[in-house]
Amino acid sequence: MKRYKILFKGRVQGVGFRYTSKVIADKLNLTGTIENLYNGDVECYIQGSEQNIDKFIQDMKNQRYIRIESIYKTQVVIMEGEMSYKIIG
């Protein structure tokens, strides 16, 4: 079990990014949160198996209307008891 803070930069707001991430995270049994930042980036906390997190990132990169220019991924402390993936804001 791993947890990462991921910062997505690019055309990631106004293109269904957060909703798409929820669909993918739910499919892969991942938990966490996602929210738009004021500067146009999107911040995500994602928790689950390393393999499923890697698949989540790859699936997000392969979306038609989303253009991810860069991803910054930092491992953080696991949040015990987290049960779902939520869109914030």
BAPARO-51398 format. One line per 8 residues: number of its first residue (from 0); their letters; for each residue x, y, z of N, C-alpha, C. Coordinates in steps of 0.001 Angstrom, whole numbers, plus 500000, padded with zeros to 6 digits. Atoms other than C-alpha are relative to their C-alpha. Layout:
<recs>
NUM	a	X Y Z X Y Z X Y Z; ...
</recs>
This chain:
<recs>
0	mkrykilf	500858 498814 500000 500000 500000 500000 500897 501240 500000; 499254 498751 500128 501343 503406 498957 499019 501161 499932; 500786 498771 500151 500068 506984 499037 500913 501056 499404; 499234 498959 500666 501221 509768 496764 499193 501285 499914; 500547 498702 500388 500596 513459 496327 500473 500205 498569; 499667 499821 501411 500448 514075 492597 499488 501358 499549; 500367 498709 500567 500431 517483 490953 500003 499858 498484; 500147 500074 501456 499129 517486 487371 500007 501409 499429
8	kgrvqgvg	499939 498708 500688 500005 520404 485100 499671 499779 498529; 500374 500078 501407 498681 521115 481607 498561 500456 499821; 501433 499714 500187 495135 521285 480243 499242 498984 500849; 500550 500945 499035 493684 519673 483337 498789 500552 500762; 501236 499455 499425 490812 521972 484333 499036 500319 498863; 501025 499708 501000 487540 522350 482468 499878 498930 498925; 500030 501084 500994 487984 519027 480644 499506 498681 500609; 500498 501203 499339 486352 516572 483081 501074 499203 500712
16	frytskvi	498853 500688 499400 489682 515731 484705 499647 499336 501328; 500302 500555 498677 488412 515272 488264 498983 498870 499921; 501009 501054 500152 485345 513264 487235 500638 498741 499404; 499324 501125 500635 487466 511058 484955 500904 499291 501002; 499107 500607 499010 489975 510513 487759 499210 499164 501000; 500821 500758 499059 487171 509377 490073 499550 498683 499405; 500433 501233 500668 485859 506856 487561 501153 498987 499965; 498836 500878 500093 489355 505438 487061 500425 499511 501386
24	adklnltg	499609 500392 498636 490230 505454 490781 499033 498974 500581; 500989 500954 499490 486974 503690 491671 500180 498637 499344; 499801 501252 500737 487613 501067 488972 501215 499234 500519; 498747 500610 499546 491104 500430 490369 500075 499838 501523; 500069 500127 498539 489997 500398 494053 501036 500879 500702; 499102 499027 499389 492072 503470 494885 499190 500981 500840; 500648 498993 499171 491237 506027 497562 500801 501294 499924; 499294 498727 499969 492150 509677 498001 499081 501168 499723
32	tienlyng	500744 498781 500311 491107 513162 496974 500614 500668 498780; 499507 499213 501129 491412 515450 493987 499321 501358 500028; 500587 498659 500036 490920 519188 493670 500757 500901 499040; 499402 498976 500840 491529 522061 491303 500723 501015 500874; 499275 498931 499331 494122 524615 492366 499764 501300 499250; 500274 498688 500592 493794 528338 491709 500908 500320 498813; 499065 499707 501095 496808 528350 489362 499757 499173 498743; 500334 500803 501173 495175 525899 486916 500492 498565 500060
40	dvecyiqg	499540 501371 499812 496894 522748 488198 498939 499206 500746; 500876 500872 499229 495170 519778 489805 500870 499206 500975; 499280 500730 498960 496320 518217 493087 499203 498767 500398; 500631 501272 499700 495595 514593 493812 500773 499284 501091; 499420 500942 499051 496236 512367 496807 499399 498654 499645; 500473 501300 500476 496007 508731 495732 500652 498903 500825; 499512 501067 499120 496340 505579 497813 499524 498653 499491; 500318 501358 500425 496449 501905 496911 501274 499269 499630
48	seqnidkf	498813 500746 500411 498770 499385 495332 500800 500819 498988; 499121 499289 500935 501758 500734 493410 499587 499731 498555; 500405 500383 501349 500599 498842 490312 498736 500751 499571; 501239 499306 500341 497110 500376 490421 500193 501508 499896; 499705 498567 500097 498477 503875 491032 500679 500305 498669; 499349 499821 501303 500751 503511 487999 498989 499894 498862; 501054 500162 501018 497749 502305 485950 499099 501231 499979; 500808 498784 499888 495710 505286 487203 500658 501146 499227
56	iqdmknqr	499277 498917 500677 498379 507736 485991 500013 499759 498491; 499968 500308 501429 498691 505965 482631 498631 500221 499355; 501357 499798 500536 494918 505951 482123 499657 501481 499901; 500251 498555 500062 494754 509675 482934 500747 500628 498820; 499212 499475 501127 497476 510360 480350 499355 499679 498661; 500572 500473 501263 495476 508502 477695 498601 500533 499710; 501333 499442 500223 492300 510593 477915 500012 500983 498835; 500077 499232 501234 491155 512376 474777 500119 501512 500185
64	yiriesiy	500055 498541 499870 490506 515920 476043 500968 500544 501048; 499058 499598 498955 493055 515972 478835 501407 500008 499407; 498605 499958 500453 496599 517098 478062 500890 500279 501216; 499101 499870 498857 498993 516452 480933 501382 500330 499466; 498663 499585 500433 502228 518350 480377 501074 499523 500959; 499038 500511 499031 503955 517301 483597 499279 499477 501232; 500523 500627 498792 503378 515226 486709 501102 500026 501050; 499071 500009 498876 505074 515713 490068 499407 499075 501063
72	ktqvvime	500513 501054 499118 504678 512657 492312 500916 499880 501221; 499257 500072 498750 505749 512596 495972 499320 499000 500922; 500580 500950 499060 505245 509694 498362 499734 500694 501325; 500400 499426 498714 503405 510696 501548 499521 498872 500921; 500427 500979 498994 502197 508937 504703 498608 499460 499654; 501293 500651 500251 499342 506454 504247 498954 500538 500971; 501109 499553 499163 495968 507638 505549 499161 498774 500368; 500730 501175 499515 494564 504799 507619 498495 500265 500008
80	gemsykii	501446 499921 499929 490861 504154 507299 499329 500752 498856; 500611 499300 501139 490349 506095 504064 499225 498976 499168; 500884 500983 500623 487451 504410 502288 499619 500303 498550; 500479 499652 501340 486829 506286 499024 500889 501053 499367; 499319 498964 500767 488114 508664 496374 499001 501133 499808; 500950 498879 499991 486528 512115 496611 500494 501181 499197; 499735 498740 500694 486352 515193 494432 499734 501121 500997; 500133 498856 499091 486936 518342 496493 499701 501250 499173
88	g	500305 498737 500666 485345 521617 495463 499077 499912 498847
</recs>
